Amino acid sequence: MEQRKRSQNNHNNDYHNIKRIKIRIPQNLRSNCLTRDSITTFEDLSNELIYEIFEYLDFYHVFETFYDLSKRFQDLFIHSNLSIKINISSISKSKCQRYLTHFIMHQTHRIKTLRLSNPFATDMTLLLFPIITNLTRLESLIITNIESKYIKQIINHLSSLPMLSLLIIISIDTIKNQNGIYQKIFRLPALKYCQMFFNILRERKHLHLPTNEFSLIEHLVINDQILINQLDNLLSCVPQLRRLSLNNLYGFSHDRTLTKSITLNYLTHVSLRLYAVHFEDFESITKDFFHKVEILRIYVRCQSVHLSNTEYLNGNRWERLISTHMLNLRIFDFQHQDHIYDYKDDTLTYETHINMFNSSFWIKRQWFFESQWYTKKHYGILTFYSTNPYRRKYYDLCRILGENIELHGLETIDNRAQHICIHDTNAMETFMGNFRNATELTLFETFNICRNSIVTDLSRIIPLKQLSTLSLDYHHLSFKKVIELLGSTPRLHTLKLNSISLFRLDPASIQQNPIFSIVSITNTIKNVTINQNITLEKLELLINLVPRLAYLTINLNEQDLKSVTRFLLSNRDKNTRHLSLLCISKHHKHMVENMRLLIQKEKLLDDFTIKVPTSFVGLLARCQSAKARLDYEWGIKTVYMDDYPLLLDAAATGLRITHSPATAKDELNAFFHERMPGACDEIANKITNLDPNLQSILLAQLQCNLFIDK
């Protein structure tokens, strides 16, 4: 062994001076690869080849596996100058501390990429802040699920990272103001790619970014809300911008003040999601900034009372804008979504507008479109969207709109979407194509029970064996059919169920089914979410089906808390031994304390952390800032749950929902649960003008996360 060891000096060779080695097995060795003489142990490999192998593995797993194996491997870790990538996500608190103490603290000069996405693993003040000034080679910093209290301090330290070219920061709660954050980020000298989601709590006012300072950012992604009157100031700071993605551009008519705009000569790719932005304001933005754009992806949701439902469906107006101000446009990826309540009357209105997209202008450019609709409880969702040659990652499979709409762009036989959402069984049966790239499948509540095997029907259009995520929002799908489906999805790692429906079947008899046993042995599911309340009996059935479960999100009745907690935490050596994160998405504050006391009293866990995110802190302040603007809208009779800004404004001003109150309450409940799953008790003392029904819903949406240290 000692003869095979390389000298200490060889360990210090910089990786850039080492010629990369490709593993190639000669034909004469392949034929004898199973003979005893040809077998080589891992330790017989050269250092260079071992480094090559390490590059394809998560470095934490490499550290855990090899660091304590021998002194040689410790030397490989400690005395190398190779750049490394650190990813702290699904890792327990104790293991994170060991990783930090024994390796990260001493190797900061080697870290090229740092990804932090587990708020439970360790406190930022213990992990990032002590080492951030020593990350001299850091090029990529990715921080997700971070609490807002850390953001300001992180931003203040970024100036000490001279090579930082990629920055992603995603917060789980709100911050008060974005001005100082944007300003400091834009001053970073090497930054080329920036993605931000801060969920900013602010009044509707202009950004205050210096107009004489310019960033070198080339790719900018902002996922939190940007007001249209902030856009000029924002874009004036990034003259080198090549790609822009704004996922929540929001504004009202005449909100945008015309200023002398900077010319964006390099901007070729634009992706926008528009909410309450009038077409005339979009035209103004296009004329000022998008004259060089080659690829435009635009999504419009028209559910606001401020916006005409057909503003963006005027094909003639689009023709004039593109022909005059977007001469370089090659790809026009357009999606328009709206609510309809009277199918016959509303579709007649839409037919006139949609048929404008059949002129020679669109046909010449091979820009074709389709329209679909699906039903909710009391309304329908109508979607008009572009088709080939655009490879949208998300595809809704639902009904075609109407017979009088003449569209040329039928969907291709080979659709490359990755996330497929099926709203209607008939649409699935009549679909003539297939989704060969699909990795995620969602069956919505309007999906009907298949007459044949669900596997047979789905496998005709979707390669089930390659699915990684399965979401079943369908309420009446029996658990037997779920098991049948899991038997054909061996690569699944994430499963989301609305509920577990047994239909009077005995759980014991279900487990005796041979398919249940096979699925239990072969599946690799690690992440499960159950939306509706679950009983201990159903939970035991689920755990026996997915014994490798690591992350579980459930809803509980208070009377089931103790029994469920004991079951999940007291048998750590059985099917729950891999469980590291338990999220209870609906509960009252005293349930959290009761769980804590139970764990401590019965010593169910040695080390654990319980957190309650506070996404709703300051919600009232955000909404009340718009009260004056909404005073003239007291005549509104309906608040649509998908209209996020209007919903919050309406709630803050005490607006009563008078259209189907019971249904509205259910939809509002689902809205907050799905899109803003955190809340806090402090709201109770602040929301004084809120409708009592809405107030009770807000306060019920507390989410508890229990992190189990292993």
N, C-alpha and C positions, 0 to 999 in steps of 0.2 A: 504493500500500500504506500509506504513512504517513498519507494522508488518511483511510483507513478505520480507523486505529488509534484506540482510545479513550484518553482521558486517564488518567494514573496514578491520579487520584482515583476514577475510575469502577471501577478494579480493586479499590479498598479498600472498596467498598460491601459491607456485610454481606449475606449471602445471604437472610436473613430479611426484608430490605427490598426484595428484588427480586421482582417479580410473576412467578410461574411462567408460562412460555410453552408452549402446546401447538402442535405442528406440524400445521397444517391446510393442505392444498393445494386451492385453489378449483378448481371443475370446469373453468373455462376454461383454467387452467394445466395441468391433467392432460392435456388433449387435445393440448397443444403441448409436453409435457415433454421430448420428444426433439429439439426444434429447437435449433439452436446458440445462439440468443439467450436461451433459457430456462435454459441450463446455468449453475450457480453453483458456484464452488469452495468448499471447506470454509473457507478463510480469509476468505471474504466474509461468513460468518455473524457475528452479533453475539456479544459475550462472554457475554451471558445465555443464548443458545441453545447455545453451546458448552459452558457449564457444565451445561446440561440434558442434553446428550448424554453428557458425562463421567459423570453419575450412573448410567448404565446399563452402564458398563464397569468392569472391574477396574482400580483406580487405578494399579497397577503397570504394566499394559499401556499405560495412558494416558501415564504418565511416560516409559516407554521409547520410545513412538511420537512424542510431541510435544515433549518437553522440549528437545531439541537442534534442533528444526526451525527456530525463529526466536526472536528476542528477544521478540516479542509473546507467544508461548506460554510462554516462561520467566517473563514477567511475570504471566501468568495463573496459573501455579503458585505463584509466590513471594508475590505481593502480594494474594492473595485471602483473604477471611475465611471462605470456605465450609468447612463441616465435611467431613471426608474419612474414608474407610474404608480401612484398611491391612490387606492380606491377604498374609502371607508363608508360602506353602506350597510349590508346585512352582517354586522359584527357586534358582538356583545360588549358591554362596558368594560369588563375585566380583560377581555382579549384585546380590546382597543388600547387600554392602558399599557398592557405588556408590549404590544406592537410599537407604541409611542416611545416607551422607555428604553427598550432594548435595540431599537433600530432607527425609527424615524428621527428622533432627536439628534442622532449622530450622523445622519446621512442627508441632511437638508440640502447640501450643496449638489446632490445628485438628482434631486426630484425635478422632473420635467413636467409632469402632469399630476395635479392634486384634485381629487374628487371627494367631496364630503356630502353625504345625503342621508345621514342617520342622526336625527336630533337627540336620540336616546343614548347613543354610544358614549359621548363625552361632551363636556362643556366646551364651548369655543374658546373660553379663556384658558383652558388647560391644553387644548390641542393646537389650535391655529395661531393664536396671538404670540405664544413664546417662540415660535419658529419662523414667523412670516418674514422677518427682516433678514433671515439667513437663506431664504429661497432664491438665491441669485441666478439659478438656471431655470426657474419656473417659467414655462411658456403657456400653460393652460391651467386655469383655476375654475373649477365647477363646484358651486355650492348650492344645493337644493334643500328644500324643507327647513330653511333657516328661520329662526325667530327674529323679528324686526329689531329687537334690542341690540343685536350684534352687528347690524348692517353698517351703521355709521362708523364703528370702530374698524371694521374690515376695510371700508372704502378709504379711510384715513391712512391705512397701511399700504395700499396698493402702489403708491408712488415709490416704495422701496423695492419694487419688482421690475428691474430694467428690461427684462426680456419677455414680459407678459404680453402675449399676442391674442389670447382667447380668454374671454371672461363670461361666465354664466352665473347669475345670481337669481335665485327664485325664493321668495319669502312666503311663509305660511300665514302671516298676518299683516296688519296694516302699518304703514309709517305715515308721519304727518306731512312731510313735504319732500319733493323730489329734486328741488333746484340744486342744492349743494351736492347731492349724489351724482346727478348727471354732469355737473360742472367738473367734479374731480375725476370722474371716469373718462370724460372727453379729453382730459389733459394727459392721460397716460401715453408715453412717447411711442410705444411699440404696438399698441392695441390695434388689431385689425378686425376681430370678430367680437361682437358684444350682444348678449341676450339678457334681458332684464324682465323680472316680474316682481314688483314691489307691493302691489295692491295698495296704492297710495290713497291716503285719507287727506283730502284737500278741498278747498273751495274751487269753483270754476274760474280760474284766472290764468293769465299768461305765464309761460315759463320765463324765468329771468336768467337766461344764459348770456354770457358776454358775446357780443357780436364781432369782436376783434380777435377772438381765439378760435382756432380751428383744429378739429380732431383728424387723425389719420385713419379712423375707422372706415372699413370698406363694406362690412356686412353688419347691419343693425337689425336686431329683433327685439321688439317691445311688446310684451303680452298684457301689460296692465293698460288701463284706460288712458288714452291720449285724446284731449279735446282738440277739435279742429282749429280753434283759435290759438293753439300752442304749436301747431305744425310748422309755421314759418320760422319761428325762433329755433326750434329743434333742428330742422334741416339746414339752416344757415350755418350750423356748427360742423357739418360733416361734408365738406365739398368733394372729398374723395370717395364718397359712397357709391358702391356698385350694386348692392342688394339691400332692399328695404322690406321689412315685414312688420306690419302693425296689426295686431290681432284684436284691437278694440278701439277703433277710431270713432269718436262720438262727437256729435254737435247738432245744433239747431240752425235753422235758416238765419242768415246774416250774422252768424256768430264769428265768422272769419273776417278779420280786418285785413285789408289789402296793404301789403308792405312791399318794399323793394326786395325781391327774392334773389337769392344766390342761384347761379346756374349750376346744375348738377350734370356735368358733361359725361360722367362715367356711370350714371345710374341706368342699368339695363334690366334689372329684375325687381318687380314690385308685387307684393302680396298684401292685400288689405281686406279686413273684415269691418264693414261699415254698419253703424247703428245710428239712426236718426240723422244721417247726413244727406242733405238735399242734393239732387243731381247737379244743380247749378254750382254748388260749392265744390263738388267733385270735379266738375269741368274746370273751375278756377284753379284747383290744385294741379290738374293735368297740364294746363297751359303753362303754369309756372315751373313745374318740376319734372314732368314726365316726357318731355319731347324726345329723349333718347331711348326710352324704354322699349325693349324688345319682347319681354315676357310680362304680361299683366294677369295676375290672378286676383279676382275680386269676388267677395261674398257679401251679399246684401240681405239683411233680415228686416222686413217691413212689417213691424207690429206696433209701431209708435203712432200716436195720434198726430204727431208733427209731420208725418211723411205720407205722401200719396202712395198707395199700394203699387201703382204702375209707373212711377217716375223712371225707374231703371229699365222698364220694359219697352221703351220707345226706341225701336230699332233704327228709325230714321235719324234720331238725335245722336245715337251712338255712331252711325255712319259718318255724320258731319264731324264729330269730335275726332275720330280716328283718322279720317282722311286729311284733316287739317293740321292736327297737332301731335299725332302719333304715327309718323310715317315709317318708323322702323319696327313697328309692332309685328311680331311673327306669331306669337301665341296669345290668344285671348281666352282665358279660362274663367268663365263667368258662372256664378251660381246665385240665384235669387229665390228667397223663401218667404212665404206669406201664409197667413191664416185665411181660411174660407169657411163661411157659415151656411151659405145657401149655394149648394153645388151647381144648380142649374143656372142661376143668375150670375154668380161670380165667374163661372167658367166662360160664359158668353163674353163677359168683359175682357177676360184674359185672352180669349182666342183672337180678338182683334189686334191686340198688341203683339202677341207672340208671333203671329203670322208675318209681322214686319221683318222678321229675321230670316225670311225666305228669298230675299232679293238677290240679284246677281253679285252684289257687293260681298255677301257672306259666302255664297257658293264659290265664287272665284278664289277666295282665300281658304276654302275647305274648312270653314268654321261652321260646324253644324251643332244643333241643339236638340234636347229632349225635354219633356215635361212629365212629371209624375205627381201623384198625390196619395196620401194615406190618411186614415181617420184617427182622431183621438176621441175622447168621451163626448164632447159637444161641438167639435169643429174638425176641420180637415187641414192638413198641411200641404200646401202646393209648392212644388219646387220646379224651377226652370233652370236648366244648366247646360253648359257646353259639353260636347262628347269628344270624339276623336279629334286630334291625336293626343289628347291630354291624359296623363296617367295619374288621376286623382287617387290618393291613398284610401279614401273613404267612399263607399258606394251604398246608396239606399236602394233596395229592391222593393218597389211598390207598384201601384197601378199607373198605367198611362192615363193622361188627363182626359182627353176628349177626342171624339171622332172628327171634328171639324178643324183640327189643328194640323196643318200640313207642314211637317218637319222632315228634313232630308236625312238627319243624322241618327240613324238607328245605331244602337250600341254594338260595338264590335263583338265578334264571337269570342275573342280572347281578351278579356278585361283584366288589367293588371292591378286593380285595387287590392289593398292588403287587408282593410277592415270592411267586412260585408255586413250590412244591417238589413235584415229581412222583415218587412212589415206585413206582408200578405202572402199567404200560401199559394193562391192562384197565380200571383206574379212570379213566384218561384217556379211553378210548374210550367208556365208558358215561356220562361226565359230560355233563349236558344244558345246562350253562350256558356262560358265557364270562367272561374276565377282561379287561375292556376297559381297566383302569387299570394293567395289569401292566407293570413296567419291569425286573424282575429274574426270571430263570428258573433253577432248579436241577433237574437230572436226577440222582437218586441211584443208588447202586450196584445197587439192586433193579429199576431200570428195564430193561425188556426191549427187544430190538431190534424196531423197528416193522416190520410186514409191508410196509407201503407206504412212501412217502416220509416221512421224519421231518418235513419241512417241512409236508406236507399234513396229517399227524396233529396237529401242534402248532398250526398256524394256524387250525384249527377252533375252538379255545378261547382262543387267545392272539394278540393283534396283534403279530406278530414284529417289525414295522418300528419299533416304539417301544421295544423292549428296549434297555437301556443296560448291563446286566450279565448274563453268561451263565456258569453254573457247571456243568460236566459231570463229576460224580463217578462216572459210569458207566464201568466198566473196559473194556468190550468195544465201545465205539463207535469205528468206524473213522475215520481222519482224513479220508477222503473224505466221510463224512457230516457231519463237523464243518465242512468247507468248504462243503458244500451248505447247512448251517444258517446259516453266516456270510453267505452270499449273500442271505439273506432278512432279515438284521438289520443294516441299514446304519448305525444310530445307536449301535451297540455301542461302548463305550469300555473295558470290562473283561471279560476272558476268563479263566476258571479251568478248567484241564484236569487230570484225574487223571494222564493220560499221553498220549503220542502213539502211537497204534496204527496201524501201516502194513499189517499182515497180509500180509507178503511183497511188498508193492507197492514198486516202484522210485520213490524220491523224484523222480527226473528225469521219469518219466512222469506223476507227479501234477502237476508244475509245468507240463507241456505241455497239461494240460486247460484249455479256454477258461474254465471257471468259476473256476479258480485265478487266472488272469490278471485277470478282472473283479473278484474279491474283493480281490486285492492292490491294485488301483488305487482301489477305491471305499471300502474299510473305513476307519474312523477309530479303530481299537483302539489304545490307549496303554498299557494295563496288562494284563500277562499273568502268570499263575501256573501252573506245572507242578509237581504234587505228587511224582511219581515221578522217578527218575533219568533224565536226558536225555543222549543222545549228541550229538556234534558234528554228525553227519549230520542228525538230527532237528531240532536247533536251527537249522541253516542253512535247512531247509525252513520252519520257523516264521517266522524273520526275513524271508524272502522273501515270506511271506504277509501279514505285518503290518509294513510298512516304516516306519510312524510310531510305533513302539514307544518309550515313554519309561521305563516301570517294568517290570522283569522279575524274577520270583522263580522260581528253579529249584533242583533237587537235582543234585549231581554226584558221580560216582565220582572218587576221587583221581587216577586215571590220565588223566582227561579235563580236569583243571583247566587245564593249560597251553594245550592246543589251543583250549578254549572261551574262555579269557581273551583269547588272541591274536585269535581271530575277532571277539569282541565289541568289543574296544578298539582294534584296529589299523586297522580300516576305518571311521573316523569320518565319512568323506565319503559313505558309501553308505547301505545300509538301516539301519545302526546309528547314524546321525548324530544321531538324536533321543534316544538312550538316556542317561538321567541318573541312574538308580538301579538297581543290580543287587543282588539279595538271594539269597544261597545259604543255604537254610534248614537244611541238614544238612551238617556238616563237622567236622573235628577242628582243634584249635588251630593245628597246624603248617601246615594248608592256608591259613589266613589269612596267615601269615607268608610262605609260598611265593608267594601271589598278590601280596603287597606287593613282594617282591623282584623278581618277574618284571616288574611294571609299571615299577618304577624302573630295572631293568637295561636293558630294551628300550625305555624311554621311550615307553610306550604312552599315557600321560596326562601332561599338564603339571601338573594340580592335581586331587587326589582325596582322599577321606576314607574310611577303613575303620573301622567300628564293630561291636562285638559286644555287643548288649544283654545285661543281666545280670538277667533276671527271676527267676532262681532263687536269687539271693543271700539267704541267711538262711532258706531254705525249711525246713531241718531244725529251726531254733529255733521256727518257727511250729508245726510238727507235734508236736514233743516236748512242747509245753506241754499237749497234750491226752492224753498217754500214760496218766496215772492214770485218766482217764475211760474209756479204752478197754481197760483191763486185763481187764474182765469180758467182753470180746467176742472172746476168743481162739478161740472156737468157730466164728467166721464161716468159711464155706467159699468164699464168692464175694465179690469186690469189683467192683461195677459201675463202669465207667469214667466214666459220666456223673455219678456221685455225688462231686462235686469235694471237699467237705470230708472226707468219710469216706475217700476215696482217699488224700489226703495224710496223714491220721492213720494209716491202715493202713500206708502205706509207711514212715513214721517209726518205727513200733514194730516193724518187721521182720516184719509179718504176711505169711505165705506165701499166694500165690494158688494154690489147689489145684483149682479148677474149670477144666478145659481150659487148662492152663498156656500152651500155645503160642498159643492164640487170645487169652488174656488179655494175653500179652506184646505181641502185635500191636496189640490195642486200646489198651493203655496207651501204646504208642509213638505211635499216631495221636492219642490224647488230648492228650499233651504237645505234639505237633507242631502241632495245630490250635488249641489253646486257650492254651498257654503256650509260644510259640515261641522263647523265649530261655533260655539257661542259662550257666553259667560254671564254669571248672575248680576254683574254690575249693571247690565242693561236695564234690569228691573227698576232701578232707581232713577233712570234717565229717560226712559220712554214713557212720557206722561200723556201724550196726545194720541197714542196708538190705540187702534181698535182692540178691545179686550181679547177677541178671538185671535187676532194676529199676534198680540203680545204673548199669549200663552204658547203659541206655536214657536215663536222665537226662543222663548226661555226653555222650551222642551228639547231644543236641538243641541244639547250638550254632547260632546263626543269625548269619550275617555279612552286613552291609550295606555295599555299596560305592557311595559317592556320587561321581558323575563331574561335575566342574565344567566348564562350557562357556563 
